[in-house]
Amino acid sequence: MSGEVIVLNAPPAPTWRIRLRDLAALTKPRLNGLVLMAAAAGFFLGAPGAVEPWLLLHALIGILLVASGSSILNQVRERDFDARMTRTEQRPLAAGRLGPRTALCLGLSISIFGSAYLYLTTNTVCAGLAVLTWVLYLFLYTPLKRITPLNTLVGAFPGALPPLIGWAAAGKLDGAAGTLFAIVFLWQMPHFFAIAWLYRADYARGGFKMLPVVEPDGKSTGLRAALYSFGLIPVACMPTAFGLTGLGYAAGAGLLSILFFAAAVNFAVRRSDRAARQLFLASVIYLPLLLGLMFWDPFPHGF
């Protein structure tokens, strides 16, 4: 025997359209859309004077590249675990449509290019925060997902840095910038607790130590979701206290936060998939609306 391996009924090679779609999917465009919104809010509120459109564009391009690179590298590291879960088994790497070497080279390339781009077009602090986010996400949060349910809390730190990156691109970081960090940090917790509950069986198969996996009755998950969303009620109004937004924003932020809290309490009481889905939907509506209010009332610098 020649040792040659003959594969029968081999699937057809993917077309260029499928390959492009898979490459785009690796970057998690919907998630990065929220990242860019948060970074833009930080830029607008942190600008010391009139907003510089080209500087904003450079910042968003660099942030998108670094965020996309980290998303790709995260999937490279977790491809075997993703293959075990229904919600992720069709991801390009988990399904085997793309090779890990290709994704690794792509993820590293755009991460490095994005960091250098931020350094050259914005400033050192902005680029440094982007690199810090990349490191924390890939080398702290990602491995902790298979070790401890505290991974959600740890992951909220790099997840809340995009507004600070945008702020640093526009001006000097100060205490007011911390309000945006706190808002995104607190928002993430009920958002991800809802996801973890909905996919708790999947996470168990994948070997991820999410809170609903190690604590199946959901009491701690629901309580934490309610507590973090309750904390958002005063924190979401803090930009007005720092003079970044007007009273219209504060009123809208308070109302949105109370409604978000109500969804979290409903989940904490019922601990059902339906209540978790309602909380998840509330979370993906809450943050864009809140960020939109920051732009609307009033923008203190002008264009």
C-alpha positions as CSV (number, residue, x, y, z in Angstrom):
1,M,0.0,0.0,0.0
2,S,1.2,3.5,-0.9
3,G,-0.2,5.0,2.4
4,E,-2.3,7.4,0.3
5,V,-5.6,8.4,2.0
6,I,-8.6,8.6,-0.2
7,V,-11.5,10.7,1.0
8,L,-14.9,9.7,-0.4
9,N,-17.7,12.2,-0.7
10,A,-15.5,15.1,0.3
11,P,-17.5,18.3,0.7
12,P,-17.0,20.9,-2.0
13,A,-14.5,23.6,-1.3
14,P,-16.1,26.8,0.1
15,T,-16.7,29.5,-2.4
16,W,-15.1,32.9,-2.0
17,R,-18.3,34.4,-0.7
18,I,-18.6,31.8,2.0
19,R,-14.9,32.4,2.9
20,L,-15.4,36.1,3.2
21,R,-18.6,35.6,5.3
22,D,-16.6,33.3,7.6
23,L,-13.8,35.8,7.9
24,A,-16.3,38.5,8.8
25,A,-18.0,36.3,11.3
26,L,-14.7,35.7,13.1
27,T,-14.6,39.4,14.0
28,K,-18.0,39.3,15.8
29,P,-19.3,42.4,14.0
30,R,-22.5,42.8,16.2
31,L,-20.5,42.8,19.4
32,N,-17.9,45.2,17.9
33,G,-20.7,47.5,16.9
34,L,-21.4,48.1,20.6
35,V,-17.7,48.5,21.3
36,L,-17.5,51.3,18.7
37,M,-20.6,53.0,20.1
38,A,-19.1,53.0,23.6
39,A,-15.8,54.2,22.3
40,A,-17.5,57.0,20.3
41,A,-19.4,58.1,23.4
42,G,-16.1,58.3,25.3
43,F,-14.5,60.3,22.5
44,F,-17.4,62.8,22.2
45,L,-17.7,63.4,26.0
46,G,-13.9,63.5,26.5
47,A,-13.2,66.0,23.7
48,P,-11.9,69.3,25.3
49,G,-13.3,71.4,22.5
50,A,-14.8,70.8,19.1
51,V,-14.7,67.2,17.9
52,E,-12.1,66.5,15.4
53,P,-13.8,64.2,12.8
54,W,-10.6,62.7,11.4
55,L,-9.2,62.0,14.8
56,L,-12.5,60.2,15.7
57,L,-12.3,58.2,12.5
58,H,-8.7,57.1,13.2
59,A,-9.6,56.1,16.7
60,L,-12.6,54.0,15.6
61,I,-10.6,52.3,12.9
62,G,-7.9,51.4,15.3
63,I,-10.3,50.2,18.0
64,L,-12.2,48.1,15.5
65,L,-9.1,46.4,14.3
66,V,-7.8,45.6,17.8
67,A,-11.3,44.4,18.9
68,S,-11.7,42.3,15.8
69,G,-8.2,40.8,16.3
70,S,-9.0,39.8,19.8
71,S,-12.3,38.2,18.8
72,I,-10.5,36.1,16.2
73,L,-7.8,35.0,18.6
74,N,-10.4,34.2,21.2
75,Q,-12.1,31.8,18.8
76,V,-8.7,30.3,17.9
77,R,-8.1,29.4,21.5
78,E,-11.7,28.2,22.1
79,R,-12.4,26.4,18.8
80,D,-12.4,22.9,20.4
81,F,-14.8,24.0,23.2
82,D,-17.0,25.9,20.7
83,A,-17.4,22.7,18.7
84,R,-19.1,21.1,21.7
85,M,-21.8,23.7,22.0
86,T,-24.9,24.1,19.8
87,R,-24.8,27.9,19.8
88,T,-21.1,28.0,18.5
89,E,-20.6,24.7,16.7
90,Q,-21.2,26.4,13.3
91,R,-18.5,29.1,13.9
92,P,-15.9,28.9,11.1
93,L,-13.2,27.5,13.2
94,A,-15.3,25.1,15.3
95,A,-16.9,23.7,12.1
96,G,-13.6,23.4,10.4
97,R,-14.4,25.7,7.5
98,L,-11.3,27.8,8.3
99,G,-8.0,26.5,9.6
100,P,-6.6,27.8,13.0
101,R,-3.3,28.8,11.4
102,T,-5.1,31.1,9.0
103,A,-7.2,32.6,11.8
104,L,-4.2,33.0,14.1
105,C,-2.2,34.9,11.4
106,L,-5.1,37.1,10.6
107,G,-5.9,37.8,14.3
108,L,-2.3,38.7,15.2
109,S,-1.8,40.8,12.1
110,I,-4.8,43.0,12.5
111,S,-4.3,43.3,16.3
112,I,-0.7,44.5,15.8
113,F,-1.7,46.8,12.9
114,G,-4.6,48.2,14.9
115,S,-2.4,48.9,17.9
116,A,0.3,50.6,15.8
117,Y,-2.4,52.5,13.9
118,L,-3.8,53.9,17.2
119,Y,-0.3,54.8,18.4
120,L,0.5,56.7,15.2
121,T,-2.8,58.4,14.6
122,T,-4.0,59.1,18.2
123,N,-1.7,58.9,21.2
124,T,0.2,56.5,23.5
125,V,-2.4,56.3,26.2
126,C,-5.1,55.4,23.7
127,A,-3.0,52.7,22.1
128,G,-1.8,51.4,25.5
129,L,-5.4,51.0,26.7
130,A,-6.3,49.1,23.6
131,V,-3.4,46.7,24.1
132,L,-4.3,46.3,27.8
133,T,-7.9,45.4,26.8
134,W,-6.5,42.9,24.3
135,V,-4.2,41.3,26.9
136,L,-6.9,41.1,29.6
137,Y,-9.5,39.6,27.3
138,L,-7.2,36.9,25.8
139,F,-4.9,36.0,28.6
140,L,-7.1,36.5,31.7
141,Y,-10.8,36.4,30.9
142,T,-10.6,33.7,28.2
143,P,-8.8,31.0,30.3
144,L,-10.8,31.9,33.4
145,K,-14.0,30.8,31.7
146,R,-13.0,27.2,32.2
147,I,-11.7,27.7,35.8
148,T,-14.1,29.9,37.8
149,P,-17.5,31.5,37.6
150,L,-15.8,34.8,38.5
151,N,-14.8,35.0,34.9
152,T,-17.8,37.2,34.2
153,L,-16.7,39.7,36.7
154,V,-13.1,39.6,35.5
155,G,-14.2,39.9,31.9
156,A,-16.3,43.0,32.6
157,F,-13.0,45.0,33.2
158,P,-11.6,44.7,29.6
159,G,-15.2,44.9,28.4
160,A,-15.7,48.3,30.0
161,L,-12.4,49.9,28.7
162,P,-13.6,50.9,25.2
163,P,-15.2,54.2,26.4
164,L,-11.9,55.0,28.1
165,I,-10.0,54.3,24.9
166,G,-12.2,56.7,23.0
167,W,-11.9,59.3,25.7
168,A,-8.1,59.0,25.7
169,A,-8.0,59.4,22.0
170,A,-9.9,62.7,22.3
171,G,-8.4,64.2,25.4
172,K,-6.9,63.6,28.9
173,L,-8.5,60.9,31.1
174,D,-10.0,62.2,34.3
175,G,-12.5,61.2,37.0
176,A,-15.5,61.9,34.6
177,A,-14.2,59.2,32.3
178,G,-14.7,56.7,35.1
179,T,-18.4,57.2,34.9
180,L,-18.6,55.7,31.4
181,F,-16.4,52.8,32.5
182,A,-18.7,52.2,35.5
183,I,-21.8,52.2,33.3
184,V,-20.5,49.7,30.8
185,F,-19.0,47.5,33.6
186,L,-22.3,47.3,35.5
187,W,-24.4,46.8,32.3
188,Q,-22.3,43.8,31.2
189,M,-23.1,41.7,34.3
190,P,-26.9,41.2,33.9
191,H,-26.4,41.1,30.1
192,F,-24.0,38.1,30.4
193,F,-25.9,36.5,33.2
194,A,-28.9,36.3,30.9
195,I,-26.8,34.7,28.2
196,A,-25.2,32.3,30.6
197,W,-28.6,31.2,31.9
198,L,-30.1,30.7,28.4
199,Y,-27.1,28.6,27.3
200,R,-26.2,27.0,30.6
201,A,-26.5,23.5,29.1
202,D,-24.3,24.5,26.2
203,Y,-21.7,26.0,28.5
204,A,-21.7,22.8,30.6
205,R,-21.0,20.7,27.5
206,G,-18.3,23.2,26.5
207,G,-16.6,23.0,29.9
208,F,-17.2,26.7,30.8
209,K,-17.6,27.5,34.5
210,M,-20.4,30.0,34.1
211,L,-22.4,30.8,37.3
212,P,-25.6,29.0,36.1
213,V,-23.5,25.9,35.4
214,V,-22.0,25.6,38.9
215,E,-25.2,26.9,40.6
216,P,-28.1,25.4,38.6
217,D,-31.0,26.7,40.7
218,G,-30.2,30.2,39.4
219,K,-30.7,32.0,42.8
220,S,-27.2,33.6,42.8
221,T,-27.4,34.4,39.1
222,G,-30.7,36.2,39.4
223,L,-29.7,38.0,42.6
224,R,-26.5,39.3,41.0
225,A,-28.3,40.4,37.9
226,A,-30.7,42.4,40.0
227,L,-28.0,43.9,42.2
228,Y,-25.8,45.1,39.3
229,S,-28.7,46.5,37.4
230,F,-29.9,48.3,40.5
231,G,-26.4,49.9,40.8
232,L,-26.9,51.2,37.3
233,I,-29.8,53.5,38.3
234,P,-27.6,56.1,40.1
235,V,-24.4,55.4,38.1
236,A,-26.1,55.9,34.7
237,C,-27.1,59.4,35.9
238,M,-23.5,60.4,36.9
239,P,-22.5,61.9,33.6
240,T,-24.9,64.7,34.4
241,A,-23.4,65.2,37.9
242,F,-20.0,65.7,36.1
243,G,-21.5,68.2,33.7
244,L,-21.1,66.0,30.7
245,T,-24.8,65.7,29.9
246,G,-28.0,67.6,30.7
247,L,-31.1,67.0,32.9
248,G,-32.9,65.4,29.9
249,Y,-30.2,62.7,29.7
250,A,-30.5,62.1,33.5
251,A,-34.2,61.7,33.3
252,G,-34.0,59.3,30.4
253,A,-31.1,57.4,31.9
254,G,-33.0,57.0,35.1
255,L,-36.1,55.7,33.4
256,L,-34.2,53.3,31.2
257,S,-32.3,52.0,34.2
258,I,-35.4,51.4,36.2
259,L,-37.0,49.4,33.4
260,F,-33.7,47.4,33.0
261,F,-33.8,46.8,36.7
262,A,-37.4,45.6,36.5
263,A,-36.4,43.1,33.8
264,A,-33.6,41.8,36.0
265,V,-35.9,41.5,39.1
266,N,-38.3,39.5,36.9
267,F,-35.6,37.2,36.0
268,A,-34.4,36.9,39.6
269,V,-37.9,35.9,40.7
270,R,-38.9,33.6,37.9
271,R,-35.5,32.2,36.8
272,S,-37.0,31.0,33.6
273,D,-35.7,31.0,30.0
274,R,-38.4,33.5,29.0
275,A,-37.4,35.9,31.8
276,A,-33.8,35.5,30.8
277,R,-34.6,36.2,27.2
278,Q,-36.5,39.3,28.2
279,L,-33.5,40.5,30.3
280,F,-31.2,39.9,27.4
281,L,-33.4,41.9,25.0
282,A,-33.7,44.7,27.6
283,S,-29.9,44.8,27.8
284,V,-29.2,45.0,24.1
285,I,-31.8,47.8,23.9
286,Y,-30.6,49.6,27.0
287,L,-27.0,50.4,26.1
288,P,-27.5,51.9,22.6
289,L,-30.4,54.0,23.9
290,L,-28.3,55.2,26.9
291,L,-25.3,56.1,24.7
292,G,-27.7,57.8,22.2
293,L,-29.0,60.0,25.1
294,M,-25.4,61.1,25.8
295,F,-25.1,62.4,22.3
296,W,-28.5,64.0,22.4
297,D,-28.6,66.0,25.6
298,P,-26.8,68.2,25.3
299,F,-23.5,67.8,23.6
300,P,-21.3,70.4,25.3
301,H,-18.5,70.8,22.8
302,G,-20.0,71.2,19.3
303,F,-18.7,70.0,16.0
